Amino acid sequence: MSVLGVFLVSLLLAAAAMAPARAAGGGCAAEKFSSNRVYAACSDLPHLGASVHWTYDAAASSLSVAFVAAPPSSGGWVAWGLNPTGGGMVGTQALVALTKGGGYEVQTFDIEGYTLSAPGKLKYPTSDLAAELAGDGRVRIFGKLTLQNGTGEVNQVWQVGAVSSDGSMMPHDMSKENKAAMGKLNLLTGAATSSGGVGGSNLRKKNTHGILNAVSWGLLLPMGAIFARYLKTFKSADPAWFYLHVACQLIGYGVGVSGWATGIHLGNLSKGITYSLHRNIGITVFALGTLQIFALFLRPKKDHKYRVYWNAYHHSVGYTIIILGIINIFKGMSILNVEQKWKTGYIIAISILGGIAVILEAVTWSIVLKRRKEENKSYNGASNGHLPLSM
């Protein structure tokens, strides 16, 4: 398989600060709810102008909650939830208020990725779910959740977003306010801590993981394959092509190991959240890459009878790594829900490499065919059209 084939196959397959609860005065404590709903504590959250109100029965581990926030536009959605596995969106058990029949209703989402699936049951038993539009344009979510025994502090996540013309949810904005809308809430003391910094730190780790892997498995290794396949056709490039090939592969492997280790670390930080396909492909790529490195020490000399088998192994495993690496990069982008500009940028980068491979494929084949033609002429001239006599 040529490097051009690798690109074609790959593209086809890929296709915050503290905010104590207020007992009296303005802010959240001045909020009045319908149906005589009253809560023991409240906290003005540090982002998106939201507030949360609750009554917590520690003996029964029962949390009655009201969340208040303004959607970015009329008819938009608001959401609040608890994350039992971490401080971000993934793993959140969310209550989402959506418009229905001129009013609002609550739907529940067990968020397993960076995009919402269909509504479903939460890991927490829920009851008394309701939502309403207040006179000031803010939306209120009400509900009761049964937590695990002994729960005193929880990870909370909240968010707001718009809806499309057909009433379906649209992704929330990616502003600093939206990204920082997460934190810890102490149900006993009322302390609400913004963990925007923690969320930002995890996001940086995820971005670092993605960049390292995109540069290593997705760019450096394909470049190394291009050097090996095409430059060695030019006699003047020998042995420079070999050193360029080895340099790209070793540097790519080193950077890839860093990206792989970052992914393992992120997995340890997200207990219970597993992207099986992405993880399994990553482990396979790492294992095959490590095998390639060790195989360098077993590389037979050019004239050795087993060299042809080693070459077949080396090429097939190498192209497999590149294909799986590129597929997994796109898989990771989907998991991270990265902006389209990053996907476009990577597609442009590998398309440039693919274009170079197309040009070099044509050039090297023309050189090879020309050499064969010249060799045939020389052979026929030396033998005068007859087979040489054996000695």
C-alpha positions in Angstrom: 0.0 0.0 0.0 1.3 3.5 -0.9 1.3 6.5 1.4 -1.4 7.9 -0.9 -3.5 4.9 -0.3 -3.0 5.3 3.5 -4.4 8.9 3.3 -7.4 7.9 1.2 -8.3 5.0 3.5 -7.8 7.2 6.6 -10.0 10.0 5.2 -12.7 7.6 4.3 -12.8 5.8 7.7 -12.5 9.0 9.6 -14.9 10.7 7.9 -14.1 30.4 40.3 -14.3 32.2 43.5 -16.2 31.4 46.7 -19.9 32.5 47.0 -21.5 31.7 50.5 -25.2 31.1 50.8 -27.3 34.0 51.9 -29.8 33.8 54.6 -31.4 37.2 54.2 -31.2 40.3 52.1 -31.1 40.6 48.3 -29.8 38.2 45.7 -31.0 34.6 45.8 -32.6 35.0 49.2 -35.2 37.5 47.8 -36.4 34.9 45.2 -40.1 33.9 45.6 -41.4 30.7 44.1 -44.8 29.5 43.1 -46.8 26.8 44.9 -45.3 28.0 48.3 -42.0 26.4 47.6 -39.5 27.4 50.2 -35.8 26.3 50.5 -33.5 26.3 53.5 -30.4 27.7 51.7 -29.4 29.3 48.5 -26.4 30.5 46.6 -25.9 33.0 43.8 -23.7 31.1 41.4 -20.6 32.9 40.0 -21.4 32.5 36.3 -24.3 33.1 33.9 -26.3 35.0 36.5 -27.7 31.8 37.9 -28.7 30.8 41.4 -29.4 27.5 43.2 -31.8 26.9 46.1 -32.0 23.8 48.2 -33.2 21.9 51.2 -31.1 18.9 52.2 -32.3 16.1 54.5 -29.0 14.5 55.4 -30.7 11.6 57.2 -32.7 10.6 54.1 -30.0 11.9 51.7 -32.8 13.8 50.0 -32.1 17.0 48.1 -34.9 19.3 47.1 -33.6 21.9 44.7 -34.6 24.9 42.6 -32.3 26.3 39.9 -32.9 29.7 38.3 -31.2 31.1 35.2 -32.0 33.2 32.1 -31.7 31.6 28.7 -29.7 33.5 26.1 -32.9 34.1 24.0 -36.6 33.7 24.3 -37.7 30.1 24.5 -34.1 28.9 25.2 -33.1 26.1 27.5 -31.5 26.1 30.9 -29.9 23.1 32.7 -28.5 22.2 36.1 -27.1 18.9 37.3 -24.8 17.0 39.6 -21.7 15.1 38.4 -20.9 12.1 40.6 -17.7 11.3 38.6 -15.9 14.7 38.1 -16.2 18.4 37.7 -17.1 18.8 34.1 -20.0 18.1 31.7 -19.2 14.5 31.0 -20.9 12.3 33.6 -23.4 15.0 34.7 -26.9 13.9 35.7 -28.8 16.9 34.3 -32.2 18.4 34.7 -33.0 20.4 31.5 -35.9 22.8 31.1 -37.3 22.9 27.6 -40.3 24.7 26.1 -43.4 22.6 25.5 -46.9 23.8 24.7 -46.2 27.4 25.6 -44.6 26.5 28.9 -41.6 24.6 30.1 -41.0 21.0 31.1 -38.1 19.2 32.7 -36.3 16.4 30.8 -33.5 14.3 32.4 -30.2 13.5 30.6 -27.4 11.2 31.7 -24.6 13.0 29.8 -22.0 10.5 28.6 -20.1 12.7 26.1 -19.8 16.2 24.9 -23.1 16.0 23.0 -26.5 15.2 24.3 -28.1 11.9 23.5 -31.8 11.1 24.0 -33.4 11.9 27.4 -33.1 9.1 29.9 -33.1 8.0 33.6 -30.5 9.5 35.9 -28.3 7.7 38.3 -30.1 9.6 41.0 -33.8 8.7 41.7 -35.8 11.9 40.9 -39.3 13.1 41.6 -41.4 16.3 41.7 -39.8 17.6 38.5 -41.2 20.8 37.2 -40.2 24.0 35.4 -41.7 27.5 34.9 -41.0 30.8 33.2 -40.8 33.6 35.7 -42.1 37.1 35.0 -38.6 38.5 34.6 -37.8 36.1 31.8 -35.7 33.6 33.9 -36.5 29.9 33.9 -36.8 27.9 37.1 -36.2 24.2 37.5 -37.6 22.3 40.4 -36.9 18.7 41.5 -36.0 16.3 44.2 -33.1 13.9 44.0 -32.1 11.1 46.3 -28.3 11.1 46.8 -26.0 8.5 48.2 -25.9 8.2 51.9 -23.3 10.5 53.5 -23.2 13.0 50.7 -22.2 16.4 52.0 -20.5 18.0 49.0 -21.5 17.7 45.3 -20.1 18.7 41.9 -22.7 20.9 40.2 -22.8 22.0 36.6 -25.2 24.5 35.1 -25.7 25.9 31.6 -28.0 27.9 29.3 -28.5 27.7 25.5 -30.8 28.6 22.6 -33.2 26.5 20.6 -33.5 26.2 16.8 -36.5 27.1 14.8 -38.0 23.6 15.2 -37.6 23.8 19.0 -34.6 21.5 19.3 -31.7 22.3 21.6 -28.7 24.0 20.2 -25.2 23.8 21.7 -24.4 26.4 24.3 -21.9 29.2 23.7 -18.2 28.5 24.3 -17.6 31.8 26.1 -15.6 31.9 29.3 -18.8 32.3 31.3 -20.2 29.1 29.8 -17.1 27.1 30.1 -16.7 28.1 33.8 -20.2 27.2 34.8 -19.3 24.4 37.1 -18.2 24.0 40.7 -18.7 22.4 44.1 -21.6 22.9 46.4 -21.5 22.0 50.1 -25.0 21.1 51.0 -24.4 21.4 54.7 -22.5 24.7 54.9 -23.9 26.3 51.8 -20.4 27.1 50.4 -20.5 27.2 46.6 -17.0 27.1 45.0 -16.5 27.8 41.3 -14.2 25.2 39.8 -13.8 27.0 36.5 -10.1 26.8 37.1 -10.3 23.1 37.6 -12.5 22.7 34.6 -10.1 24.9 32.6 -7.2 22.8 33.8 -8.9 19.6 32.7 -9.8 21.2 29.4 -6.1 22.2 28.9 -5.1 18.6 29.6 -7.6 17.3 27.0 -6.4 19.9 24.4 -2.8 18.9 25.1 -3.7 15.2 24.7 -5.3 16.0 21.4 -2.5 18.2 20.0 0.2 15.8 21.0 -1.5 12.9 19.3 -2.4 14.9 16.2 1.2 16.0 15.7 2.7 12.6 16.4 0.5 9.8 15.0 -1.3 12.2 12.6 1.5 14.3 11.1 5.0 13.2 11.9 4.5 9.5 11.2 2.9 10.1 7.8 5.8 12.5 7.0 8.3 9.8 7.9 6.5 7.3 5.7 6.6 9.8 2.8 10.4 10.2 3.2 10.9 6.5 3.2 8.7 5.6 0.3 9.6 8.4 -2.1 12.9 10.0 -1.4 14.9 6.7 -1.5 14.0 6.6 -5.2 16.4 9.5 -5.8 19.9 8.2 -5.6 21.2 11.6 -4.4 18.9 11.3 -1.3 20.6 8.2 0.0 21.1 7.8 2.9 19.5 11.2 3.9 16.0 9.7 3.4 16.7 7.0 6.0 17.8 9.5 8.6 14.8 11.7 7.9 12.5 8.7 8.2 14.0 7.5 11.4 14.0 11.0 12.9 10.3 11.6 12.1 9.3 8.2 13.5 11.4 8.4 16.7 10.2 12.0 17.4 6.7 11.1 16.5 6.8 8.1 18.7 8.2 10.1 21.6 5.5 12.8 21.3 2.9 10.1 20.8 3.9 8.4 24.1 3.4 11.7 25.9 0.0 12.1 24.3 -0.9 8.5 25.2 0.2 9.0 28.8 -1.9 12.2 29.0 -4.9 10.2 27.8 -4.3 7.5 30.5 -4.1 10.3 33.1 -7.3 11.8 31.9 -9.0 8.4 32.1 -7.9 8.1 35.7 -9.5 11.5 36.4 -12.8 10.4 34.9 -13.7 7.2 36.7 -16.8 5.7 35.3 -16.5 7.6 32.0 -15.0 5.4 29.2 -14.7 5.9 25.5 -14.1 2.3 24.7 -13.4 2.6 20.9 -11.1 5.7 21.3 -9.3 4.0 24.1 -8.8 0.7 22.4 -7.6 2.2 19.2 -5.1 4.3 21.2 -3.8 1.3 23.0 -3.4 -0.6 19.7 -1.6 2.3 18.1 0.8 2.6 21.1 1.4 -1.1 21.2 2.2 -1.3 17.4 4.3 1.8 17.6 6.4 0.3 20.4 6.7 -2.9 18.4 8.1 -0.9 15.5 10.7 0.7 17.7 11.9 -2.7 19.0 11.8 -4.1 15.5 14.6 -1.6 14.5 17.0 -3.7 16.5 16.1 -6.8 14.6 16.4 -5.2 11.2 18.4 -7.6 8.9 21.0 -6.4 6.5 19.9 -5.6 2.9 21.3 -8.8 1.5 19.9 -11.1 4.2 17.4 -13.7 3.1 14.9 -12.6 5.7 15.1 -8.9 4.8 12.1 -9.1 2.4 9.9 -10.5 5.2 11.0 -7.8 7.7 10.2 -5.2 5.1 6.7 -6.6 4.6 6.1 -6.6 8.3 7.6 -3.1 8.8 5.5 -1.5 6.0 2.2 -3.2 6.9 2.5 -2.4 10.6 3.6 1.2 9.8 0.7 1.9 7.5 -1.7 0.3 10.0 -0.4 2.7 12.7 -0.9 5.7 10.4 -4.5 4.7 9.4 -5.6 4.0 13.0 -3.9 7.1 14.3 -5.7 9.4 11.9 -9.0 7.7 12.6 -8.5 8.0 16.3 -7.6 11.7 16.0 -11.0 12.4 14.4 -12.6 10.2 17.0 -11.0 12.3 19.7 -12.1 15.5 18.1 -15.7 14.3 18.2 -15.4 13.4 21.9 -13.9 16.8 22.7 -16.5 18.4 20.5 -13.8 20.8 19.2 -14.6 23.8 17.1 -14.9 23.1 13.3 -11.9 25.3 12.6 -9.6 22.8 14.3 -11.1 19.9 12.4 -10.7 21.9 9.2 -7.1 22.8 10.0 -6.2 19.2 10.5 -8.0 18.1 7.4 -6.0 20.7 5.5 -2.7 19.6 7.0 -3.2 15.9 6.0 -4.6 16.9 2.7 -1.4 18.8 2.0 0.6 15.7 2.9 -1.7 13.6 0.7 -1.2 16.0 -2.2 2.5 15.8 -1.8 2.2 12.0 -1.8 0.2 12.2 -5.0 2.9 14.3 -6.8 5.7 12.1 -5.5 3.9 8.9 -6.4 3.7 10.1 -10.0 7.3 11.4 -10.1 8.8 8.2 -8.5 6.9 5.9 -10.8 8.1 7.8 -13.8 11.6 7.5 -12.6 11.3 3.8 -11.9 9.8 3.1 -15.3 12.4 5.1 -17.0 15.2 3.2 -15.2 13.6 -0.1 -16.1 13.4 0.9 -19.8 17.1 2.0 -19.8 18.1 -1.3 -18.0 16.2 -3.3 -20.7 17.9 -1.4 -23.5 21.4 -2.0 -21.9 20.6 -5.6 -21.5 19.4 -6.1 -25.0 22.4 -4.2 -26.4 24.9 -6.2 -24.5 23.4 -9.5 -25.6 22.7 -8.4 -29.2 19.2 -9.6 -28.9 20.3 -13.1 -27.7 20.6 -14.6 -24.3 24.2 -14.5 -23.1 26.1 -17.8 -23.3 26.6 -19.5 -20.0 30.2 -20.1 -18.8 
